[in-house]
Structures are given as C-alpha cells and as structure tokens.
Amino acid sequence: MNNYAESKIYTVSKINRYIKALFESDYNLQNVWILGEISNFTLHSSGHMYFVLKDQESQIRCVMFRGNNLNLPFMPQDGMKVKVMGDIRVYERRGEYQLYVKKIVEAGKGELYLAFERLKEKLKAEGLFDEEFKKKLPLIPQRIAVITSPTGAAIRDVITISLRRFPNLSILVVPSLVQGTFAAQEIAQKIEFLNKYFSDLDFIIIGRGGGSLEELWAFNEEILARSIYNSKIPIVSAVGHETDFTISDFVADLRSPTPSAAAEMTIPDMNSLINNVNLLNSKLMRATKRNFELKMEILNSLTKSLQYQSPENKINQYYQYIDEFTGRLNSRIKHQIELYEERIKKDSQRLDSLSPWAVIERGYSICRKLPHLEIVKKLEQVEIGNEIEVIISDGKISGKVDKKEVVSS
Amino acid sequence: MKTKKKSEEISFEEHLKKLESIVQQLEEGELTLDESVKLYEEGMSISKLCLDKLNKTKQKIEQLVLEGEEKYSVKPFSISKGENTVNEF
C-alpha cells in the first residue's frame, strides 16, 4: 500500500467500466431468474419501470424498460411476489449494479408459463426458431397430412375448408392424441413416421382446437419441438389459441392461429388460380392481337408509300400533267380562234359596206348580158338585139337592146 | 421422387411468373412479329401447363392406420364418422 505511487491508478469511470465488463462476461448473470417481492415500484412517464426486488435479508435494484414491459399481462405493485428474468449489469454513472428485467411472472401462478419461457429461451438459443431453417410450402399442394384427433372439430374444419378451396387435394388424416401426458410424444412419433414412409407429402398440419394452457401443453413440449425441427416435410402448426404462441408455433415452418386458418393459409383457392391463369391467357391473346394489328398498320402505311412511288403512279402523274397542258393548249387555241372570229366579223362588216348591193340600194343598177351574164360596163360589149337583164334592189328586169348612144359625162 | 416433385412445384410458380412476364412484354409491344408469335406460343403452352397442373390430382381423403411398429395401412376417411375415438391410437 505504501507503494501506491508505483501501482497503477485508475479513474473512477475506468474502474467502473472494468467492473461492468466483468459482470457482462459472467453468463450466470445473464437471463437469470430471481424470486422476490416488489417494493418502491415506480412507473416513470417514459414508460420505464423502476423497482426494488427483495427478500427478508437482501435487495436488488431493478429496471424494466418500456420495450420489455409493453406486453405485461398485469401491472406490478409493491408487495407482489414475482419471478423476474433479466441480466445483471452495472450502471456506470452511479457505480451500482442492477437487474435489467426482461420478464416478470407472478410467483405461485404460471409455473407452466415459466417452463414455457425457459424452453423457449433454450430452443431459441439453439437456433430452432431461426428463419433460415423455415421450409417454404408449395403453392399447389397435392397431398397433405393432418395430425390431430380424428373426431374433433379441427379435422372437420381442415377437410371442409381445404376441399372447398382446392377440390383436387389428397388429405391423409393421421389420428393422434392431442392432449394429455403422451400427446407430445405421439405427435412427434407420427411426424417421424410420416417422414419415413410418406416423403411425398407436401406438408403436415399438426394441431387441435382451442383450449386452456394445460390442454394445449403438448405443443409446448421439447420432444415435439425437436421432432418438428427435424422433419424434412414442412410442418404447419395449427393450435387454437387467440393471444399467445406455443413452442410448436415458433419451430414450425408456418404458424396459424387455428386449424381452419391453417387450411385457409396453406391451401390455394383453385378458382382464383384458374381465373388468374385465364386472365393471363386472355391478356396474352389481346396483347398478341394488338401486336399483329400494329404490324399490320405499319405494313399498310408502308404499302401506301410504296404505291405512291410505283411506275403506274408515275405514269398517272404524267397523264395528269399532259391533261393539264392539253387543257391549257386548248384554251389558248380557243382564245386565238375567238380573236380571229372577232377580226373576221369586223372585216365582213367593212366588206358589207363595199358590197354592190349597198350601191344598188342607193339606186344604182347592174346590167348583165345573157346568156353568160357578163357585166356590161361599155357600149361595145353589146349589140342591138342582145338580151340583157338589169338588177335592181328588189329584183331584175329583162329585155333587148334596141338603141346604143354615147353619153358624155 | 421428392426432389423431382419439388422442382415441379417450383416450376409451377415460375411458370406463372414467366406467363406474367410474357404478357407484360407483349403489352409493351416493342417486339418483332417473330418474337411476338414465339412468345404467344410459349405463353399458351405455359398457361395450359398451369391449368393441367391444377387438375392433375384427384380428391382423396384417407386415414392412416398403424398396425404395429413399422406396419401400416391406409383406409378411406369419412368426416361424419364418429366411432373412432382418440384412445384407439
């Protein structure tokens, strides 16, 4: 002690941390069950519970956090005798050790519950509940077995519901005790038997209708739990109970609250499966038809484009071109002709005014010698006695020359 | 026997998934004509397989009767039958 200067000196927090580690490395202090009486119970507003557990000679400080006490079936009170389970650890800030409570059971009551909890912890630690060991049930079972009482409502419910959902199902009823001292062992043996001789089973439902904890006890026994775990055929646990679970539920590949529920959960509804396939079928046909129509539309529009580019179409275009030009040519010519007709009309009017008839109208006349009707312009053209005619505005006069006489103008 | 059976079971569920994916591909409509004909044929044969599978087994309700350690028989089971008490087994 007088050598204290040489020995190592710890800080308070360091030594507390060291002690804390000591506690945590001691497995006797983990998941330990302690019997005692509650005193100084406080429910903090945070939801955490603080109390002292004591017997006649000693006491230990306890804390139960909100996450652990949410599902407590009763409210702890001072003076209550209880069994608590938890880890003893050091609360560093105060340098105090205390029990971190995970479970509380009223002492005197719930011996079975205590056994249940112990087995549950044990099997859980061994990994029997691990998800990785859960086997998947097939969507379409063909043959299933039901281990239960052959006379109870459970088997009737399972068969009725299963066949309603999937009529083409083969069900093997495996009669067994489901309560009493030998029930767990018998169910376990039946599971082993089925694994040995009925490996074609898709899964096995084990179960019974609801009952008290004692009546359901077979499903909390280790022998059955291990048999479920070892089964190569998937096991569905179907024990009628509303609130709690059985050990079988935890080990089984699928758990259901009742035998009826087990059938509902595991047996597919054949009609809805058929409807599903048929729906996919008609979707398949519709989608394929639509695809064809799309391709057809593309084909049609391409064909149209191609026709537009065809030689026949080119020729038709030229025809149209020619027709257009012919039309223009025709109208041009027609116009030209009209122009000429106009000119001819004007010319013929002018010609009219020069016509002999216009002169005759004014009183002049034309004299022609017969028989050749030569126009007589000079005296020398006619002899006395020649026949002549004189044309006037409204007719002619005929006669003979009887006198010739020169007239000076 | 068991492994073969299991693989068939898996394939039923996979068939259904496959059928769904075929329908989806066709509905997206970005396929060549050859592809869509091929997928259609595949889809039709899968849906037939699925329906066949559902109708494959027949209803059978039986009861296991143990006749000693390793001997057993299987007889028809009727729900209404009440004379089988649990004590028999």
Interface residues (C-beta under 8 A of the other chain):
Chain A: P138 L139 I140 Q142 R143 A145 S149 P150 T151 I155 R156 I159 T160 L163 P167 N168 L169 S170 I171 L172 V173 V174 P175 S176 L177 V178 E186 F193 Y197 S199 D200 D202 M270 L273 I274 N276 V277 N278 L280 N281 K283 L284 M285 A287 T288 R290 N291 F292 L294 K295
Chain B: M1 K2 K5 K6 E9 I10 F12 E13 L16 L19 E20 I22 V23 L26 E27 G29 L31 L33 S36 V37 L39 Y40 G43 M44 S47 C50 L51 K53 L54 N55 K56 T57 K58 Q59 K60 I61 E62 Q63 L64 L66 Y72 V74 F77 I79 K81 G82 N84 T85 V86 E88 F89
